[in-house]
Amino acid sequence: MGVLKKRYILAENLRAKKIWQRLRLRLTETFRFFYVFLRARLFRCIDYCGTIFKFYVKNRSFAKTDLTIIGEYWLDSPFAISKRYLQLKLELDIYQYGETPLLTIEKIAKQAHITEQDRVFELGSGTGRCAFWLTYFTGCRVVGVEQIPDFVDFSSQLVEKDDFLKEKINFIRDDFLSTDLSPATVVYCYGTKLTNAQIETLIFNLSKTQPGTIVITVSYHLNEIISVSENQTILGKYFHLISKFDAEFLWGKATVFIQKVSSS
């Protein structure tokens, strides 16, 4: 009986230990979720306050456009719209939508030296806020490439109402992995949810752009993503790292990489 009792106690202790480990894991995940949620909310508030004082005051046309976009998605958020669209496509990952804060796109534009002479392709333009900001504050031309029709339709409607924007911005519904990027002088890809295979497809597409084209990516340098294959040496020569820096996004800090397409 003594031996059986010891085995029983050991089994119960092991069971209790496993239960506690599972509980601790769930609590950790719950706290992490609330931390990210609260951080995103706080950063969104800070970004919006910065948008008002830095951008709305300087450019009333941009303020009007940006407020119209915010009002359009006030009750039906772009995250929810994206989720429904991806569900209809039967995508495994339905949480792909992400936004670049306007204070961050300002920093990126300065680091990349974007000017009115540039034509910027924004891959995954979403609601179009960054595209409109780039046009109003740098004077560049922008092509917003987006697959979700609701975003493209509404952004295009805003462009049609303004003669200045008609000459500067164009939104197209397309898969940016296959879009013709040859007219671009700057390509910006937020794309933090892309798989390595998708990034390699993007790299192949980017390799067709003109030498000197600036490519901006978040969280990864393109040369580091290329898998070990017979194309690694060839593709790896296309992108020269100019600079990298940390920037704030809704979910936290990430490194932004500015690269230049080289001829060899």
N, C-alpha and C positions, 0 to 999 in steps of 0.2 A: 504493500500500500504506500510505503514511503517513496518508492521509486516512481510509482504512477502519479503521486501527488506532485512530485518535483517536475515531472514531464508536463503535467497539466499547467502548473504555474509558469513554466518556461513558455509553453504554447500561448497562454493568455498574455504574457508580457510581450511576446513577439507580435501578437495580433494587435495589442494596444499601441505598440510602437508603429506599426504600419498605418493604423488609423490616424495617429497623430501626424505622421509624415504626409499623408494625403490631405489632412485638414490644413496643415501648414502650407502646403503647396497651393491649395485653393485660396487661402487667405492672402498669400503673396501675390497670386494672380489678380485677385480682387483689388488689393491696394494698388498694384501697378496700373490696373485699368483706370481707377479713379484718379490716380496721379496724372496719367496722360490726359485724361478727360479734362481735369481742372486746369492743367497747364495749357492745354489747347484753348480753353475758354479764356483764360487770363491773357495769353499771348494775342488772341484775336481782339480782345478789348484794347490792349496796348497798341496793336497794329492799326486799329481803326482810329484811335485817338491821334496817332502819328499821321495817319492819312488825312484827317481833318485839318490839322495845324500845318502840315508840311505841303500838302498837295491841293486840297480844296481851296485854301486861301489864295494860292498862287494861280490856279487855273479853274475858273468857274465852269468852263465847258466840260472839263474832265469831271468836276464835282457833280454836275448834272447827269452825265453819262454813268458815272460810278454809282450814284444813288439810285438811278433807274435799274441798274443791274441788281443791286442789293434788294430793292423792293420787289423785283420780279421773283427772286428766289427766297423771299422772307418766310413764306409758309411751306414751300416745297423746296427743301435745300438741295443744292447740287449733288451732295453726297447721296441723298435718297434717290434722285433722278438717275445718277450713275449706277447705283445698286440695282434699280429696276431694269435698266437697260442690259446690264450684264447678266441678270437672272434670265431675261428673255433669250439671251444668246447662249444660255446654259454654260456660262463660264464657271470654272471651279472657284476662282478667286473673285468674289463680287465686291470686294472692298479695295478697289484700285484707285479711286478718285483722290486727288491731292491738289492743293493750291499753293502757289508761291505768294507769300505775303508781299504787299506793295513796298514796304520798307526794305524787304530783301531784294526784290527785283531792281530797286533803285541802286542798291549796293552792287549787284551783279552788272548792271548797265555801266556803272562807273568803272568797275574793274576791267570790263571787256572793252571799254572805250567805244561804246555804241554811239554813233552820230547820225545826223540826218541823211548822210550818204549811204547808210546801210539798208539792206533788205533783210529783215529778221524773220526766220521761220520758227514759230513756236509750236513745238510738237506736243499735242495734247493741250489745246488752249482753253479748255473748260468753258467757264462763263465769259471769258474774254477780258477780264479786268486787267491782266498784265499786258495784253496786246494794246488795249486802249491807253494804258499808262505809258508804254513805250512810245506810242505815236505822239501823244500830247507833250511829253517831257523830253524826248530826244529828237523828235521830228522824223524818225526813221519810218520806212514803210514796213508793214508787218503782214505776214501771211499766217493766219491761225489755222492749224490743221487739227481737226477734232472729229471723232467717230460718232459722238452722240448727237442725233439730229436736233433735239430740243435746244441744245447750247448753240449750235451753228445757226439755226433759224432765228433765234432771238438776237444774237450778236449781229447777224446780217441785217436785221430790221433796224437796229440802231445805226448802223453804217449808212443805210439808205436814207435816213432822215437828216444827214449832215453832209454838206458838200465837201467840207474839208476832209472828213473821214473817208468819203468815197474814193478820194485820190490816194489814200494812205493805207487803208486796211482792207484785206480780203479774207473772209473765213470760208474754208472749204471742208466738206465732209469727206474724210478719207482716212485710210489706215496709214499712219505716218511711217510705218516700216517700209512702205512701197511708194510713198509720195516722191515725185520728182523734186529733188532739193537743189538741183544745179543752179537756179537763179539766186540762191541765198549767198549773202556775205557773212551772215551770222545764223547759227542754228542753236536754239535753246531747247533742251529736253530735260524736263523734270524727272520723268520715268524711273522713279525709285522702285517701282513694283515690277519692272521688266525682268524676265528670266535671262540667263546668260545666252540662251539660244536666240531670244528676241533681240538682245543687244548686238549679237554678232550679225544678225540680219540688218540691223540699223547701221552697223559699222560698214557693211558692204555697200549700203545705199549712200552713206556719207562719203565713201571713197570715190564716188563719182562727181563730187563737188569740185569746184575750182581750187587750185592751190592757194593758200592764204585765207580760206574760209575759216572763220572762228566757230568752234563747236564748244558749247557749254553744257556740262552734265553735272548731276547732283549725286554724290555718294560714291562715284566710281570714275576712275580714269580709263578711257576706252581701251588703251593698250593692255591694261591689267585684266580686262574681261575676256579677251580673246583666248579661247581654249587652245590646248596643245594640239595642233593639227598642221597639215601641210601648208595652210594659208597663214599661219601665225606670223612667219617672218615677213611675208608680203604685206599683210594688213597692218602689222605692228609698226611699219615705217610711215604710215599715213598721218599719224597724229603726234604732234610735238607739244608737250606740256609747256604752256607759257607761265601760268600761275595757278595757285590754289589757295583757298581761304575758307574759313568757317563762316556759316551763315545760319540765321534762325529760321526755323520752319515751325508749323503748328505742333508737330510731334517732337521737336527738339532740335539740337544743332546737327548740321551735316556739312561735309566738305564739298565745296563747289570747285569744279575743275574747268579751267579755261584752256582749250587746246587749239592748235592751228593745223589745218590740213596741209601737209607738205607733198611735194611732187615725188619724193623718193624716200 
